[in-house]
């Protein structure tokens, strides 16, 4: 069983926020902590407008998202890391 999941992509403004918020919706009834970060994050930037629009069309609100950089502390704190990037 996982207690925490980190979703990672490059900029943390498109794929990983969508993945984070989908998982939050699907796992809402659990005690699993879900977050996201980026390898080359646009720190503090809100989700991309296109990503927000796509998410919104599926009932997911990314308006509270703020990009953040992945680091060793985040890696160590999470039980499962889902990478949404081929590289």
C-alpha positions in Angstrom: 0.0 0.0 0.0 1.2 3.5 -0.8 0.8 6.4 1.6 2.2 9.0 -0.9 2.5 9.4 -4.6 4.5 12.0 -6.5 3.7 12.6 -10.2 6.7 14.1 -12.2 7.1 15.6 -15.7 9.4 18.3 -17.1 7.8 21.7 -16.3 5.1 20.7 -13.8 2.5 22.8 -15.6 0.9 20.3 -18.0 1.1 16.5 -17.6 2.0 16.0 -13.9 -0.6 18.4 -12.6 -3.3 16.7 -14.6 -2.0 13.3 -13.3 -1.9 14.6 -9.8 -5.5 16.0 -9.8 -6.9 12.9 -11.6 -5.4 10.7 -8.9 -6.7 13.0 -6.2 -10.2 12.6 -7.7 -9.9 8.8 -8.0 -8.3 8.3 -4.6 -10.4 10.9 -2.8 -11.7 8.4 -0.2 -8.2 7.2 0.8 -5.5 8.7 3.0 -3.0 8.7 0.2 -1.1 12.0 -0.3 -0.7 13.0 -3.9 1.5 15.8 -5.3 3.5 16.7 -8.4 6.8 18.3 -9.4 8.9 18.9 -12.4 12.5 18.0 -13.5 12.9 21.5 -14.9 9.9 23.1 -13.2 8.5 26.5 -13.9 8.4 27.2 -10.1 5.4 29.1 -9.0 3.7 29.1 -12.4 0.1 28.0 -12.6 -1.0 25.2 -14.8 -0.8 25.8 -18.6 -3.9 27.3 -20.1 -4.4 24.4 -22.6 -3.9 21.8 -19.8 -6.3 23.6 -17.6 -8.9 23.7 -20.3 -8.5 20.0 -21.1 -8.7 19.2 -17.4 -11.8 21.4 -16.9 -13.6 19.7 -19.8 -13.2 16.5 -17.7 -14.4 18.1 -14.5 -10.9 18.7 -13.0 -9.9 22.1 -11.6 -6.2 23.0 -11.8 -6.7 26.6 -10.7 -4.9 26.0 -7.4 -1.8 24.4 -9.0 1.6 26.0 -8.6 4.7 24.5 -10.3 7.5 23.2 -8.1 10.9 21.6 -8.6 11.5 18.0 -7.8 14.3 17.5 -5.3 15.8 14.7 -3.2 13.5 15.5 -0.2 10.4 15.0 -2.3 11.8 11.8 -3.7 12.6 10.4 -0.3 9.1 11.5 1.1 7.1 9.6 -1.5 6.4 5.9 -1.7 5.6 5.8 -5.4 6.9 8.2 -8.1 5.0 8.2 -11.4 7.0 9.7 -14.3 5.1 11.3 -17.1 8.1 11.8 -19.3 10.1 9.5 -21.6 13.4 10.9 -20.7 
